[in-house]
Amino acid sequence: MNSVPKASTVVEFDALLAALRPKLHRYCARMIGSVIDGEDVLQDALIKAVEAFAANSPIANPEGWLFKIAHNTALDFLRRRNRQAALQSVEEVDMMPDQLDAVTSRQIAATSLRTFMRLPVGRRSSVILADVLGCSLGEVCEIMDLSVPAAKAALHRGRAQLREIAEEPEDAPLPKLSEADRVRLGAYVAHFNARDFDAIRAMIADDVKLDLVSKTRLNGKTEVSRYFTNYSKADDWHLVPGLVEGRPAILVFDPNAPHSRPKYFMLLDWSAGKVAGIRDFRHASYVIDGAEFMIGSGRASPGPATSTAATNVAPKPEL
């Protein structure tokens, strides 16, 4: 793993969480098979970590400790979805390589989240840790509570299964927006891009809830109205209707780079024709890393995002 800050005080621990959050999300998303659910799992893991740190600081090897909490939280989530698969039996695998060449490692790192979900949990976790996040075999063993032979076996089988899956033909149908989602998302996006935020405010419910992920939560039309006011002061966004992981979503692009990948996305919940919930990933742009998304009539998912940098304007109080 890359070098990160130590954590013996609350301030140092907060800095460590901020530094590791994108990497922890990358692991959770690939374990769960969803960048959206992966953020939920990550938030649960961070709550557990904060509570545990208060009782156990200082922590030896805090990065490995955090990944172990994320790993166990992801397993709990999978058990709740009844998708837990048994680890394969241990065998003598001393001759199996635990490091891959650079080309193969890059190919595995770019594997879609849906493909990772086809691996049994033990294989999936070991491949993500070793080949996507760059953990050593020893770190894989520590995080997963495995012996070296068991970790090598899981890695070997996971890599072999990924190679088999890569040879299968792509025949999945393209997802598309329903007519209802196309109309209501289109109206919201059109008003937003026109900076007609009074029209947007007319679309939201009185009890609307906003989750500005990794930043703040606001409740009610009065509080959420400040969110739109702050967006009106920024010029680093252009909204486009689409889908993320098959879900209706709003993709946010840099207006100065219209042909680049989206920087982040928003999700809307509707009730009685009004926007009842907004989930905006502006301050958690890492979430779109590896996500399958669609713009217009075609799927665009060229692998992990090349950058997880935040927006290029000075931060504002609630945006």
N, C-alpha and C positions, 0 to 999 in steps of 0.2 A: 504494500500500500504506500501511497505517497506520504511525505512528511506533512503532519498537521500540528496545530498548536497543542501543547500539553493542557491538562485540565486538573488543577488542584484547588482552584477557587471557582466561585459561581461565575465571575466575569470570564475566566478562562474557559469554563465549560460552555457558556453561551457563545463564545467565539468559535469553539470547536464545533458546536451544533450548526452554526451558520456556514462554516467551511465545508462540513461534510454533508449538508442537507441534499445537494444535487446528487452526490454519489450514493447516498443511502436510498434516495428515491429511485435511482436507476436500478438498484438491486430489487427493491420492493416491487416496482412496476413489472419487472421481468419475472419475478416469482409469481405474481398474481395474474399477469397477463393483461394488465390494463394500467395506463398511466394515470387514469382518474382514480380508480380504486387503490392504486399504489400510493397515491398521495394520502388517502384516508388511512391506509396501513401505517405510513410513515408518521402521520400525526399521532396515531395511537402509540407508536413506538417511542416517539419523542416525549410524550406525556409520561410513559413508564420510566424513561431514562432520567427525566428531571426529578421524578419522585425518588427513584433509587439513588441518584447522585447525592441528594440531600442527606440520605441516611448512611451512605457508604464512601463519601469522598475522603481522601483522594483516591482515584481509580488508577490502578496499574494498567497500562495499555488501553487507554480510553477509546481509541478508534476500534480496536477489536471488540471491546466491550459493547460499544454502540451497535456494531454490525451483528453481534450475537443477539441483542435485544430485537433488532429489526428482523433477523432471521426467525426468531421464535414468534414474534408478532405476526409475521407472514404465514407461518405454519398454523397458528391459531385461526387466522382468517380462512385459510384453505380447509381446515377441518370443519369450520362452520359451513362452508360451501360443499362439504362432502366430496372434496377432490383430493384428499390426502392419499398418496400412494406409498406402498411400503418400499423401504430401501432394499436394494438387491443384496443377496448374500455375499459375504466376504470370501474372497479367494486369493490365492497367491498371485500377485500382479507386479512383482518387483521389476519386471522387464518393460512394463508399460510406461511410456514417457509422460511426465507431468508438465512439460513445457512444449508449446507448439511453435512452428515457424511463424514469422510475422504476418505472412499473407493469410494463413489459416486463422490466426487470431483475429485479424481484421474482419474476415468473413463471418466468424462467429459473433463478434461484437455487433455486426450489422443485422443479425438475425431478427426477424419480426417477433413481437411479443406473442402472437398467436402460435408461432412455431415453438417457442420455448414451452408453452403450455402443453404441448404434446409429449414432453418428457416427464417421466415420473419425478416426483418432488426431489428425491435425493440427487438424481442426475442433473436436474435443472439447477438446483442450488449450487452444486459443485462447479458446473460449467460457467454459470454467471459469475461466481466469485473468482474463479481462476482465469477465465478467458475474456470476460467483459470488464471486470474490475481490477484484474491484475494481481490478485492475492497469491501469495506463495502457497505451496502445498501445506506447510505447517499452519498457516493462517486459516486455510480451508478446514483443516482438522479441528482447530480450536473453535471456530465459529459454529461448526456443525456437530461438534462432539463425536468425531469419527477417528478411527485409527488410520494410520497411513495407508495400509492395504485397502481399507474400505473406501477411502477418499480417492485413491487411484482407480479403483474399480468403477466407482460412480463417474469419474471423469472420462475414463476410457469408453464406457458404454454410452454416456451422454453424447460425446463427440461422434461416436459411430452412428448413433441414431439421428443426429443432426445431418450427417452426410447422406443418409438414406432419404430423409425428408427433402433435402435440397434437390434430389433427383426426380421428385414427383412433379407432374405437370401442374401448372397454376390454372385452376378451372373455377375458382370461386366467383360468383356473380358480384358485380359492383353494387354497393349499397347506394341508395338515393333518398333524398328528402321526400317525405310525403307532401301532398299538395297543401295540407293545413300548415305544416312546418315551413314550407317554402314561402307561403304568404305572410305568416306572422313574423318569421325571422327576417324576411325581406323588408317588411315595413320598419321593424326595429333598426335594422342596419341602415336603411335609406335615411331615416331621421337622424341617426347617429352621425353618419358621414356628412350630412348637411348641417351638422351642429345645431339642429333644431331640438334642443334638449327640453323645451317646454312640451313638445309633442311626445318625447320619450316619457316625461314625467306623467303625462296623461295616460300612458300605457301601463304604468305600474300600479299594483294594488296598494291600498292604504297600509297594509301590514307586511309589505314586501321585506324580504330578508336579503342582505348582501354579505357574501363571504369573499373578501379581498384576500385571497389565500396567502398565508405567511405574513400578513400585514394587520388586518383588522376585520371586525364584523360589525355591521350596522343593521338596525331594525327600524322599520317604519319609513313612510314616504319622506318625512321631514329630514331624518338622518341621511337616508340614501340620496336625497337631492344634492347633498354636498359632494357626493361622489361624481355626479354628472357635472357639477360646477368645476371640479378640478380637471375632469377630462376636457372641458371646454378651453382650459388654459394650456393644454399640451398640443403638440403638433407632430407627434411621432407615431401616429396610428392611422390605419385605414382598415375598415371592417369589411369582411366578406362572409356571406352565409356558406355553410358547408357541414361536414360531419367529421367527428373525431371518434374513432373506434365504433363507427356506426351510429353514434348519437348525434342528433341535431346540435350544431355548435356554431359559434361565430369565431372565425379565424382572424387574427389581428396581424397585419403586415406593416412593415416599414414603408411609408409612402415614397421614400427616396430610393427604395430597392424593390420595385413591384414584382420582380421575377424571382425573388428569394423565397426561402421557406417562411412560413408564418412565425412570428416571434413568440406568440402565446395565443391562448384562446379563451373564450367565455362560454359558459353554459347557462341557459335560462330555464326556469320552471314556470309553467303556466297554470292558472286556475281561473275558471270562469272568464276566459278571454283576456285576463290581465297577467302581467309579469309578476309572479309571486316570489320568485327567488332568482338571484344572480350569483353565479360563481365565476369570479374573474381571476385568472392566473397571471396577471401582469407582474406581480412580485414573486412569482414562482415559475419563471419561464423555463426552468429545467424540466417541468412536467411534460412538455411537448416532445422531449427527446425520445425518439423511437416510436412515437405515436403514429398510427395509421390515420390519415386524414384525407378528405376529399374536398375538392374545390370544383364547383360547377358540375360538369358531367363526367369527370374522370377522377380516378384515384391518384393521389400524389403521396408517396411514402418512400422517399429515397434513402431511408436509413436514419441513424441518429443525427440530430441537429448538429451543425458545425459549431454552434456557439450557444452558450446558456447565459450570455450576458444580460443584464437587466436593461431597461430602457435607457435611451441616450439623452434624457433630459433630467434636470435636477428634480429630486423627489419632492412631492407636495404632501401636505398633511394627511389626506385620506386617499390619495391615488397612488 
